[in-house]
Amino acid sequence: MRGDSIEERVVMLANYIIDSKDTVRGAAKKFGVSKSTVHKDLTDRLLIINPNLAVKVRKVLDENKAERHIRGGMATKMKYMRLKR
């Protein structure tokens, strides 16, 4: 990731998010950058570089945000099920 230009990284992140429907945190881990960097790339920089791609990414990010409370609840449920055993 370090050798790529910012523009290349932004487009790679955007394509990854669209294809995998992964979260910002998951993309950050996969690409070895911080969550803040991924968020800035996808919300600010992508609008300038490729507005059409930014619209597609925004849909996925909004979906993930809407489902966030469900994923958190499931993680907590699994945690306590493991502790119960």
Backbone hydrogen bonds, N-H to C=O, Kabsch-Sander energy under -0.5 kcal/mol:
donor,donor_aa,acceptor,acceptor_aa,energy
4,D,1,M,-1.0
9,R,5,S,-2.4
10,V,6,I,-2.6
11,V,7,E,-2.1
12,M,8,E,-2.5
13,L,9,R,-2.8
14,A,10,V,-2.4
15,N,11,V,-2.6
16,Y,12,M,-2.3
17,I,13,L,-2.7
18,I,14,A,-2.4
19,D,15,N,-2.6
20,S,16,Y,-2.8
21,K,17,I,-2.0
27,A,23,T,-2.5
28,A,24,V,-2.5
29,K,25,R,-2.0
30,K,26,G,-2.3
31,F,27,A,-2.5
32,G,28,A,-1.1
33,V,28,A,-1.7
38,V,34,S,-2.2
39,H,35,K,-2.8
40,K,36,S,-2.6
41,D,37,T,-2.8
42,L,38,V,-2.6
43,T,39,H,-2.3
44,D,40,K,-2.1
45,R,40,K,-1.8
46,L,41,D,-2.1
48,I,44,D,-0.9
48,I,45,R,-0.6
49,I,45,R,-2.3
50,N,46,L,-3.0
54,A,50,N,-2.0
55,V,51,P,-1.5
56,K,52,N,-1.3
57,V,53,L,-2.4
58,R,54,A,-2.4
59,K,55,V,-1.6
60,V,56,K,-1.5
61,L,57,V,-2.8
62,D,58,R,-2.5
63,E,59,K,-2.1
64,N,60,V,-2.6
65,K,61,L,-2.2
66,A,62,D,-2.2
67,E,63,E,-1.7
68,R,64,N,-0.7
68,R,65,K,-0.6
70,I,67,E,-0.6
71,R,67,E,-2.1
72,G,68,R,-2.3
73,G,69,H,-1.9
74,M,70,I,-2.4
75,A,71,R,-2.2
76,T,72,G,-2.1
77,K,73,G,-2.3
78,M,74,M,-2.5
79,K,75,A,-2.1
80,Y,76,T,-2.2
81,M,77,K,-1.9
82,R,78,M,-2.2
83,L,79,K,-1.9
84,K,80,Y,-1.6
85,R,81,M,-0.9
